[in-house]
């Protein structure tokens, strides 16, 4: 997909990867970039800088996603590319135990990291299919392919996001709808800087701009899996080739992280 001349929506666009995506799509010639975020002031600042438009949106609420789609299409035209980028990572719980996070944390993680993708597809697939196609870019994480030591809610919800993206791509491919999942490891954002040190920070931290560039190229090539950290592909292969060995290795890494050895 060529984003030039297209209408693009980016959720979580006020900062981090979302902001970098908005800026990169603008640079690539997108007709209009809609910057959606709970932080409307932050979204407006990004929109002002790129000549886009800001819309307040809490992606964990289906009504907000529906309103975002309806307002965008009624004011600016059909959405060609919808980027479900907003996500959360701070849930508490682990290292006390894999199931130690509260029910509220699990519900919040599922709402923002999984159901937001479902809500976007529910609102947009019929519209896109009726006009011959469209594109979804879903920011997930390498944690959805591997795991996230010390954060069970994040790891689980990101795995679920990958699962939904796969079935979305399979089910609607013949309607001209394409899907990409953006799965970086460590990215220099406020979200990463606020998190405890984890393995994703031991293996190269990229700028948000580098991740946005990888996303743009991945969309241009219509790749389902976009890996800004190319080494993640080998990690996936290691995991699937010998799951027991991988579990043992990750458990060893967890012990070292807990002991402060890395």
N, C-alpha and C positions, 0 to 999 in steps of 0.2 A: 504493500500500500504506500502510495505517495501522499504525504500529509499536505503538500502544497495545495492551497485553495480549498482546504477542507475545514469543517467545523469540528473542533476538538473540545472535549470536556475532561478536566482533570480534577478528581476529588483529592482532598488533602493537599491542595495546591499552594497553601500559604507559606510553606517552608520545606526544607529538606529535598528529598527526591521529587516531590510534587512540584515545588517551585522550579527546580531545574528542568523538569519535563515541560512545564509551561513555557519557560524561556527558550528551550531548544525547539519546540514545535513552532513558536513564533519565528525564530530564526530560520526555520525550514520553510516558511512561507504559508503557514496555516492561515486560512481566511479569518477565523476568529478562534480565540482560546477562551473558554469559560473556566474561570478559577473558582472552584467550589471548596468551601471549608467551613467548619464551625466557627473559626476565627475570621469573621467577616472583615475586620479591619486589616488583618494580614493578607487576606485574599484580595482586598481592594488595592493594597499597595503593590502586589504583584501584577494585578490587572492593569493598573495605571502605568506601570513600567513597560508593559508590552502592548499596550493598546487593546487589551482584552476586556472582559466583563466579569465581575465578581458576583457570586450567588452564595448565600449562607446555606449550609447543608450539614446535617448530622447523618452520616451514612448508616448509622445503626438504626435509623428510623425509616421504615419503608415509605411513609408519607413524604419525607423529605426527598428521597430519591425520585419518587413520582413527580413531585413538584419541580425538582431540578430539571427533569427531562421535559416536562410539559412547558415550563417557562422558557427553557432554552429553545425548544423547537418552535414555539409560538412567536418568539421575539426575533430569533436569529436564523432559523431554518433547520434542516435535518442534521442530526448528529451523525458524523461519519465515523468518528473514533471516540469511544468512551473509555477513559482510563480510571479504573477503580484502584486508586493509589492509597487512599487513607487507610491507616492501620494503627494498632496499639500494641505495646509490648510489656508494659508494667502491670503485673498481676499479683505479685506476692506469692507466698506458698513456698515452693522448693527453695533451699535445699532440705527442708524438713521432711519432705516426701513428695512423690510424684502426684499424689492426689490431695495435697495439703492446701491448695488454693481454695478460696471460698466459692460457693455457688454463684455469688454475684460476679466474681472475676471470670468464671467460666461463661456465664451468660453474656457478659460484656465482650469477651473475646470472640465468642461465636457471632454476636451481632455485628461487630465491626469487621472482623477478619474473614468471616465466611458469608453471613447473610447479606451483607452489603453487595457482594458480587451477585447473589441470587436476585436481590431486589432490582439491581441494574439490568440484569438479563430479562427479568419478568416485564420490566417497563419498556425495554428497547427492542427485544427480539422481534415482536410482531411488527413494529414499525420498520425495522431494518429489513426484515424478510419481505415486506410488502413493496419496498423500493429496490429490491434486488441485492441487498447485502449491507454489510457494515463491519466494524472492527471493535473488539474488546481487548484492551491491554490491562492486565491485572497484576499489580505489584504484589508479589507474594514474599518469598525469601528462600535462600538456600535451605533454611530450616524446614521448609515444606518438603524438600527432597531428602534431607539428611535428618537432622534433629536439632534441638536447642538445649544443650545441657543447662540445667538449673531453671528452666522455664517451661513447665509442662503445658500450660495453657497456650502459650505462643506456638510451641512445636506442634501441638495437636491441631490447633485451628489453621495453621499454615498447611499442614498435610491435607486437611479438609478442603482448603481453598484450591489446592492443586487438583484434587479429585473432582471438584465441581467444574473447574476450567476444562479438564479433559472431556467430561461428558457434554459440556456446552459446545466444545469444538466438534465433537463427533456428531452430536444430534443435529446441529444446524449448518454443517459444512455445505450440504447440497442446496442451502438457501443463500449461499454467497456470504455467510458470516464467518469471519476468521477470528481466532483467539490467540493471544500471546501471553505467557506468564513471565514476568520479570523477577529473577531469583538471584539477587546479589547476596554476598556474605556481608562483611563489615563495610558500612558506608559512613563517612564522616558527617553525621547529622546530630541534632540535639538528642534524638531517641537513643542513638548508640552511646553518646557521651554520658547519658544519665544511667546507663545499664552497668551492672557489674562486669568485670573483665571476663570475657568468654572466649571460646576457641575461634570464633569468627574474627576476633581482633588480633589473632596471632598469625594470620595468613594473608595479610595485605588489606588495608583499609583504603577504599576508593573514595574519590570525591563524588558528590551528588551529580556533578556535571558529567563525569565520566560514565556514570550509570545511565544518565539521560541519553548520552550519545550512543551507548550500546542499545538502549531501547529503540531509538530512532532507526538504527541500522537493522535491528531485528524485525521491526514492523515493515521496513522496506523490503526485506527478504521474506516476510511472512513466515518466520520461524515460530513454532509454538513455544519452544523453550529458549529463553534469552538468558545467557549466563555472563554477566559482566566480569565475574571471576572465572576464567576458563578452567581452572583446576577443579572446580566443583564437578565437572563431568567425570573426571577420574575418580573422585570420591564416591560418586553415584555407582560407578562400575565396581569399585571395591566393595561397596555395601551389598550390592545384589549378587556379586560373585561368591561371597562367603559371609552370609548374614551373621553367623555365630561369631566368627572372628571379628567382624565389625562391632558387634555388641560388646565383646570383650575389650576391644581397643578403646571404645568410647567410655566404658566404665573406668578403664585405667586413666584416661584423660580427665575424667571427672574427679578421680581421687587426687590427681596432681593439682587440678584447679582449686579444689577444696583445701588442700594443704598449702596453697600459695606458692607452689613450685614453678609455676609458669606465669 
